[in-house]
């Protein structure tokens, strides 16, 4: 049966499985040596096979021979989504199409989709990275893992599927949607692990409660979350109500998919980076210059093994900080703080910078509210207006209009103290904020 996770000081981390200890627990010196050897080879490979990168490097006066140290990566050009869209669909591919064994793509909701291709070697690296993060979360060959991601062009479903199978776990490919069926399958098949976005996991929890499903006595033990940030309060609520342990993982289609980093059970707010496969940098989003270790900045990734579509210095626009201090779980791989904000999700409201994660932090400290929210921004008479819709818990609801109005003003005041902008707060009944099968949409900016 699912049980809450014990406190870190009650866990024997030495007894937990580590997929590749000779790499995940090695010295910093060896990690950097692996990275340098791979970086030198990867830059030469990319320069020779991808005309777009060759043109960019030639324009900067940089050749593969100029890459002699890890710091020399800063001589290389940055890459972002625009390059992948400009060369759509196959302009960044480094191998003939008959060497591509699988293709995936982003949704393309804001333009042409990002198309990525994988060779057999790429697929091997991908499944290994997923196997690592699954074992960080405690998954073993004895687990029955139920997939609630879709199996289309989105990288999440297939990536996690392959990695779980690599460690011998049983995959239950339920796919996205049909929530009641998911709950029935957990009961029928003895599912121990659920893979989903955190917002959809919460939805499964709520539907199960309405159906009278007893989460405390279910076989479910853990959730592997990805696809969107998981605010601390949402994670805590899912764990308490479903009686499971939840971990997050991180990745993005442009550099591989899920598997770039994963959360171990020792540090619940950090994720180990697969450093032997990804060279990371943290830079100032405005200048592109590196920041000191432990400081917040934009994560930049260079995959070190990609054969199908190599990528150099990809600007993720995700904000994080990284530490290389060894972890209590025994791993020495660097840890990145879990991403909750992006450079490009910042809202400018009447000249003030506002991040959705700031709203999450405020409502997470208000007991009467659920973790669900939506920000609506519009412009009235030339002035920006920000409305924050929040769900009130059933036990906090009152028939008194005056009481509810006073509570809304109280919430607005707490938001103003943090955001330095006074929002309109609209209280929504439980379930009134739309639940989604994929990534939750928290912002509706109607000025665009």
C-alpha positions as CSV (number, residue, x, y, z in Angstrom):
1,X,0.0,0.0,0.0
2,X,1.1,3.6,-0.6
3,X,2.7,5.2,2.5
4,X,4.0,8.7,3.0
5,X,7.8,9.0,2.5
6,X,9.9,9.0,5.8
7,X,11.9,12.1,6.7
8,X,15.4,12.2,5.0
9,X,17.2,11.4,8.3
10,X,15.2,8.2,8.5
11,X,16.2,6.9,5.0
12,X,19.2,4.6,4.5
13,X,20.3,6.1,1.2
14,X,23.1,3.5,0.8
15,X,20.3,0.8,0.4
16,X,18.7,2.7,-2.5
17,X,19.6,1.6,-6.1
18,X,21.9,3.7,-8.2
19,X,21.8,2.8,-11.9
20,X,25.4,3.7,-12.8
21,X,27.4,4.3,-9.7
22,X,30.7,4.3,-11.5
23,X,29.6,7.6,-13.2
24,X,26.9,9.0,-10.8
25,X,29.2,8.7,-7.8
26,X,32.6,9.5,-9.4
27,X,34.9,12.4,-8.6
28,X,34.4,15.9,-10.0
29,X,37.7,15.7,-11.7
30,X,36.6,12.6,-13.6
31,X,33.3,14.1,-14.5
32,X,35.0,17.2,-16.0
33,X,37.5,15.0,-17.9
34,X,34.6,13.0,-19.4
35,X,32.8,16.2,-20.4
36,X,35.9,17.8,-22.0
37,X,36.7,14.7,-24.1
38,X,33.1,14.5,-25.3
39,X,32.8,18.3,-25.9
40,X,35.9,18.4,-28.1
41,X,34.6,15.4,-30.2
42,X,31.1,16.8,-30.3
43,X,32.1,20.2,-31.6
44,X,34.2,18.6,-34.3
45,X,31.3,16.3,-35.3
46,X,28.8,19.2,-35.4
47,X,31.1,21.5,-37.3
48,X,31.7,18.9,-40.0
49,X,28.0,17.8,-40.4
50,X,25.7,20.7,-39.7
51,X,26.1,23.7,-42.1
52,X,24.1,26.0,-39.8
53,X,26.7,25.6,-37.0
54,X,29.6,25.8,-39.4
55,X,28.4,29.1,-40.7
56,X,27.8,30.4,-37.2
57,X,31.3,29.4,-36.0
58,X,33.0,30.7,-39.1
59,X,31.3,34.1,-38.5
60,X,32.7,34.1,-35.0
61,X,36.1,33.0,-36.2
62,X,36.0,29.8,-34.2
63,X,37.1,26.4,-35.3
64,X,36.9,23.0,-33.5
65,X,40.6,23.3,-32.7
66,X,39.9,26.3,-30.5
67,X,38.0,24.1,-28.0
68,X,40.7,22.9,-25.5
69,X,39.1,23.5,-22.1
70,X,35.5,23.4,-20.8
71,X,35.6,27.2,-20.5
72,X,36.2,27.3,-24.2
73,X,32.5,26.4,-24.7
74,X,31.8,30.1,-24.3
75,X,33.5,30.7,-27.7
76,X,30.7,28.8,-29.4
77,X,27.4,30.4,-30.5
78,X,24.2,30.1,-28.5
79,X,21.3,28.2,-30.0
80,X,17.6,28.8,-29.4
81,X,14.2,27.7,-30.8
82,X,14.5,30.2,-33.7
83,X,17.4,28.3,-35.2
84,X,15.5,25.0,-35.1
85,X,12.4,26.6,-36.6
86,X,14.4,28.5,-39.3
87,X,15.8,25.1,-40.5
88,X,12.5,23.2,-40.2
89,X,12.2,20.3,-40.6
90,X,15.5,18.6,-41.1
91,X,18.1,21.4,-41.6
92,X,19.9,20.7,-38.3
93,X,20.1,16.9,-38.8
94,X,23.7,15.6,-38.9
95,X,23.0,12.1,-40.3
96,X,21.1,10.8,-43.4
97,X,17.5,10.1,-42.7
98,X,17.9,6.4,-43.0
99,X,20.0,6.5,-39.8
100,X,17.1,8.2,-37.9
101,X,15.2,5.5,-36.0
102,X,12.6,7.8,-34.2
103,X,11.3,11.3,-34.6
104,X,9.6,13.6,-32.1
105,X,8.4,17.2,-32.2
106,X,7.1,20.0,-30.0
107,X,3.5,21.0,-30.2
108,X,4.2,24.0,-32.5
109,X,1.5,26.1,-30.8
110,X,3.5,29.3,-31.2
111,X,4.9,28.7,-34.7
112,X,6.6,25.8,-36.6
113,X,7.2,22.8,-34.4
114,X,10.6,21.8,-33.2
115,X,11.5,18.5,-34.9
116,X,14.1,16.2,-33.5
117,X,15.5,12.9,-34.7
118,X,17.2,10.1,-32.8
119,X,19.7,7.6,-34.0
120,X,20.0,4.1,-32.3
121,X,22.9,5.5,-30.2
122,X,20.7,8.5,-29.2
123,X,17.9,6.2,-28.1
124,X,20.4,4.3,-26.0
125,X,21.6,7.4,-24.2
126,X,18.0,8.6,-23.7
127,X,16.8,5.4,-22.1
128,X,19.9,5.3,-19.8
129,X,19.2,8.8,-18.6
130,X,15.5,7.9,-17.8
131,X,16.7,4.7,-16.0
132,X,18.8,6.8,-13.8
133,X,16.1,9.3,-12.8
134,X,13.7,6.4,-12.2
135,X,16.1,4.7,-9.8
136,X,16.6,8.1,-8.1
137,X,12.9,8.0,-7.3
138,X,13.1,4.4,-6.0
139,X,11.7,2.6,-9.1
140,X,13.0,-1.0,-9.4
141,X,12.3,-4.0,-11.7
142,X,9.5,-5.0,-9.4
143,X,7.5,-1.9,-10.1
144,X,4.3,-1.7,-12.3
145,X,4.4,1.7,-13.9
146,X,1.3,3.4,-15.4
147,X,1.8,6.0,-18.1
148,X,-0.6,8.9,-18.1
149,X,1.4,10.9,-20.8
150,X,0.3,10.8,-24.4
151,X,2.2,8.6,-26.8
152,X,2.3,11.0,-29.8
153,X,5.1,13.3,-31.0
154,X,5.6,14.5,-27.4
155,X,8.8,13.2,-26.0
156,X,7.6,12.5,-22.5
157,X,5.6,9.3,-23.0
158,X,8.0,7.3,-25.1
159,X,11.2,8.5,-23.3
160,X,10.0,7.4,-19.9
161,X,8.5,4.2,-21.3
162,X,11.9,3.1,-22.7
163,X,13.8,4.0,-19.5
164,X,11.5,2.1,-17.2
165,X,11.8,-0.9,-19.4
166,X,15.5,-0.6,-19.3
167,X,15.6,-1.3,-15.6
168,X,13.1,-4.1,-16.0
169,X,10.0,-2.4,-14.7
170,X,6.6,-3.3,-16.1
171,X,5.1,-0.6,-18.3
172,X,1.3,-0.1,-18.4
173,X,0.8,2.2,-21.5
174,X,-2.5,3.7,-20.4
175,X,-1.8,7.0,-22.3
176,X,-3.5,10.3,-21.7
177,X,-7.2,10.9,-20.8
178,X,-10.1,8.8,-19.5
179,X,-9.4,9.5,-15.8
180,X,-11.8,6.9,-14.4
181,X,-10.1,4.2,-16.5
182,X,-6.8,5.3,-15.0
183,X,-8.2,4.8,-11.5
184,X,-9.7,1.4,-12.4
185,X,-6.4,0.3,-13.8
186,X,-4.5,1.2,-10.7
187,X,-6.9,-1.0,-8.7
188,X,-7.0,-3.8,-11.3
189,X,-3.3,-4.1,-12.1
190,X,-1.7,-3.2,-8.8
191,X,0.0,-0.1,-10.2
192,X,2.9,1.1,-8.0
193,X,4.1,4.1,-10.0
194,X,2.2,6.8,-11.9
195,X,3.8,8.9,-14.6
196,X,1.9,12.2,-15.2
197,X,2.0,15.9,-15.1
198,X,1.5,17.1,-11.5
199,X,-1.7,18.9,-12.5
200,X,-3.2,15.7,-14.0
201,X,-2.1,13.6,-11.1
202,X,-4.0,16.0,-8.8
203,X,-7.0,15.6,-11.1
204,X,-6.8,11.8,-10.9
205,X,-6.7,12.2,-7.1
206,X,-9.8,14.4,-7.1
207,X,-11.8,12.2,-9.4
208,X,-10.8,9.2,-7.3
209,X,-12.0,10.8,-4.1
210,X,-15.4,11.7,-5.7
211,X,-15.7,8.0,-6.8
212,X,-14.9,6.9,-3.2
213,X,-11.6,5.4,-4.2
214,X,-9.4,4.8,-1.0
215,X,-6.0,6.1,-1.9
216,X,-4.6,5.2,1.5
217,X,-5.1,1.5,0.8
218,X,-4.2,1.5,-2.9
219,X,-1.0,-0.2,-4.3
220,X,0.3,3.2,-5.6
221,X,3.6,4.2,-4.0
222,X,5.0,7.0,-6.0
223,X,4.5,9.5,-8.8
224,X,7.1,10.5,-11.4
225,X,6.2,14.0,-12.6
226,X,7.3,16.0,-15.5
227,X,6.1,18.2,-18.3
228,X,5.5,21.3,-16.1
229,X,6.8,22.7,-12.8
230,X,5.4,21.3,-9.6
231,X,4.9,23.9,-6.9
232,X,5.9,22.6,-3.4
233,X,2.4,22.9,-2.0
234,X,0.9,21.0,-4.9
235,X,3.4,18.2,-4.5
236,X,2.7,18.1,-0.7
237,X,-1.0,18.0,-1.3
238,X,-0.8,15.2,-3.8
239,X,1.5,13.2,-1.5
240,X,-0.8,13.7,1.5
241,X,-4.1,12.9,-0.3
242,X,-2.8,10.0,-2.5
243,X,-0.4,8.6,0.2
244,X,2.5,8.5,-2.3
245,X,6.0,9.9,-2.8
246,X,6.4,12.3,-5.7
247,X,9.6,13.2,-7.6
248,X,10.1,15.6,-10.5
249,X,12.3,15.2,-13.5
250,X,13.4,17.8,-16.1
251,X,14.1,17.8,-19.8
252,X,13.2,19.4,-23.1
253,X,12.6,18.2,-26.6
254,X,15.4,20.4,-28.1
255,X,18.2,18.6,-26.2
256,X,16.7,15.1,-25.8
257,X,13.4,15.1,-23.9
258,X,13.0,14.0,-20.2
259,X,16.1,12.7,-18.5
260,X,18.4,15.7,-18.4
261,X,18.0,15.7,-14.6
262,X,16.0,14.0,-11.9
263,X,15.2,14.4,-8.2
264,X,16.6,12.0,-5.6
265,X,15.0,11.4,-2.3
266,X,17.6,13.2,-0.3
267,X,17.0,16.8,-1.6
268,X,13.4,17.3,-2.6
269,X,14.0,20.7,-4.2
270,X,17.0,19.7,-6.4
271,X,17.7,17.4,-9.4
272,X,20.9,15.6,-10.4
273,X,22.1,16.5,-13.9
274,X,23.3,13.7,-16.1
275,X,26.6,15.5,-16.5
276,X,28.4,12.9,-18.5
277,X,25.8,13.5,-21.2
278,X,25.1,17.3,-20.8
279,X,27.5,20.1,-20.2
280,X,25.6,22.8,-18.2
281,X,26.2,26.5,-17.9
282,X,24.2,29.1,-15.8
283,X,24.3,32.5,-17.4
284,X,22.9,36.0,-16.9
285,X,19.8,36.0,-19.1
286,X,20.5,39.6,-20.2
287,X,24.2,39.4,-21.0
288,X,24.9,35.7,-21.6
289,X,27.8,35.8,-19.2
290,X,28.3,33.1,-16.6
291,X,27.2,33.6,-13.0
292,X,28.9,32.2,-10.0
293,X,28.0,28.7,-8.8
294,X,24.9,28.8,-6.7
295,X,23.6,32.0,-8.2
296,X,20.3,32.1,-10.1
297,X,20.5,32.4,-13.9
298,X,19.4,30.9,-17.2
299,X,20.3,27.2,-17.8
300,X,22.3,26.6,-21.0
301,X,22.8,23.0,-22.1
302,X,25.1,21.3,-24.6
303,X,24.3,17.6,-25.2
304,X,27.6,15.7,-25.4
305,X,26.4,12.6,-27.3
306,X,23.7,13.6,-29.7
307,X,24.3,12.1,-33.2
308,X,21.0,12.7,-35.0
309,X,20.6,16.4,-34.3
310,X,23.5,17.9,-32.2
311,X,22.9,21.1,-30.3
312,X,25.5,23.5,-29.0
313,X,24.8,25.9,-26.0
314,X,21.0,25.7,-26.1
315,X,19.4,28.5,-24.2
316,X,16.5,26.9,-22.3
317,X,15.2,30.2,-20.9
318,X,14.7,28.2,-17.6
319,X,15.9,29.9,-14.4
320,X,17.8,27.8,-11.9
321,X,20.9,27.6,-9.8
322,X,23.4,24.7,-9.6
323,X,25.6,23.3,-6.9
324,X,28.4,20.7,-7.3
325,X,28.4,19.7,-3.6
326,X,28.1,16.0,-3.1
327,X,24.6,14.7,-2.2
328,X,23.5,12.7,0.8
329,X,22.2,10.0,-1.6
330,X,25.8,9.2,-2.6
331,X,25.7,10.9,-6.0
332,X,28.3,13.4,-7.0
333,X,26.6,14.7,-10.1
334,X,25.7,18.4,-9.9
335,X,22.3,19.4,-8.7
336,X,20.1,22.0,-10.2
337,X,17.3,23.7,-8.3
338,X,14.0,22.7,-9.7
339,X,12.8,25.1,-12.4
340,X,9.8,27.2,-11.4
341,X,10.3,30.3,-13.6
342,X,11.4,31.1,-17.1
343,X,13.0,34.2,-18.6
344,X,10.2,34.3,-21.1
345,X,7.2,33.8,-18.8
346,X,7.8,37.1,-17.0
347,X,4.9,39.5,-17.2
348,X,5.5,43.2,-17.2
349,X,2.5,44.8,-15.4
350,X,2.7,48.6,-15.4
351,X,6.5,48.5,-15.5
352,X,6.8,45.9,-12.8
353,X,8.2,42.4,-13.5
354,X,5.9,39.6,-12.3
355,X,6.5,35.8,-12.4
356,X,3.8,33.2,-12.0
357,X,5.9,31.4,-9.5
358,X,5.5,34.4,-7.2
359,X,1.8,33.9,-7.3
360,X,2.2,30.2,-6.5
361,X,4.4,31.1,-3.5
362,X,1.8,33.4,-2.0
363,X,-1.3,31.2,-2.5
364,X,0.7,28.3,-1.2
365,X,0.9,30.0,2.2
366,X,-2.9,30.6,2.4
367,X,-4.6,27.5,4.0
368,X,-8.0,28.4,2.6
369,X,-6.9,28.0,-1.0
370,X,-6.1,25.1,-3.2
371,X,-2.8,25.2,-5.3
372,X,-4.7,25.9,-8.5
373,X,-4.7,29.4,-10.0
374,X,-4.9,31.4,-13.2
375,X,-3.6,34.8,-14.1
376,X,-5.5,36.9,-16.6
377,X,-3.9,40.1,-17.9
378,X,-5.7,42.6,-20.1
379,X,-5.6,46.3,-20.8
380,X,-8.4,48.7,-20.0
381,X,-8.2,52.3,-21.0
382,X,-4.5,52.1,-21.7
383,X,-3.7,50.5,-18.2
384,X,-2.7,46.9,-17.6
385,X,-5.0,45.0,-15.3
386,X,-4.0,41.7,-13.6
387,X,-6.7,39.3,-12.3
388,X,-5.7,36.3,-10.3
389,X,-8.3,33.5,-10.1
390,X,-7.9,31.2,-7.1
391,X,-9.8,28.2,-5.9
392,X,-11.2,28.3,-2.4
393,X,-11.5,25.1,-0.4
394,X,-15.0,23.9,0.4
395,X,-14.5,24.3,4.2
396,X,-13.4,27.9,3.7
397,X,-16.5,28.9,1.7
398,X,-19.1,31.1,3.2
399,X,-22.5,32.2,2.1
400,X,-21.7,35.7,3.4
401,X,-20.8,38.0,0.5
402,X,-19.1,40.4,2.9
403,X,-16.9,37.6,4.3
404,X,-15.9,36.4,0.9
405,X,-15.2,39.9,-0.4
406,X,-13.0,40.6,2.7
407,X,-11.1,37.4,2.1
408,X,-10.5,38.3,-1.5
409,X,-9.2,41.7,-0.5
410,X,-6.9,39.9,2.1
411,X,-5.5,37.7,-0.7
412,X,-5.0,40.7,-3.0
413,X,-3.1,42.4,-0.2
414,X,-0.7,39.5,0.3
415,X,-0.1,39.3,-3.5
416,X,0.5,43.1,-3.6
417,X,3.2,42.8,-0.9
418,X,5.1,40.3,-3.0
419,X,4.4,41.4,-6.6
420,X,4.4,45.2,-5.9
421,X,1.3,45.2,-8.2
422,X,-2.3,45.2,-6.9
423,X,-4.3,42.5,-8.6
424,X,-7.9,41.8,-8.7
425,X,-8.6,38.6,-6.9
426,X,-11.5,36.4,-8.0
427,X,-12.5,33.5,-5.8
428,X,-13.5,30.4,-7.7
429,X,-15.3,27.3,-6.4
430,X,-13.4,24.1,-6.0
431,X,-12.8,22.5,-9.4
432,X,-13.4,25.9,-11.1
433,X,-9.9,26.2,-12.5
434,X,-9.7,23.9,-15.5
435,X,-7.6,20.8,-15.1
436,X,-5.6,19.7,-18.1
437,X,-4.1,16.4,-19.4
438,X,-0.9,18.0,-20.3
439,X,0.9,21.2,-19.1
440,X,-1.3,23.4,-17.0
441,X,-1.9,26.9,-18.5
442,X,-1.5,29.4,-15.7
443,X,-1.4,32.6,-17.7
444,X,-3.9,34.2,-20.2
445,X,-2.3,37.4,-21.4
446,X,-4.9,39.1,-23.5
447,X,-2.8,42.1,-24.4
448,X,-0.9,40.1,-27.1
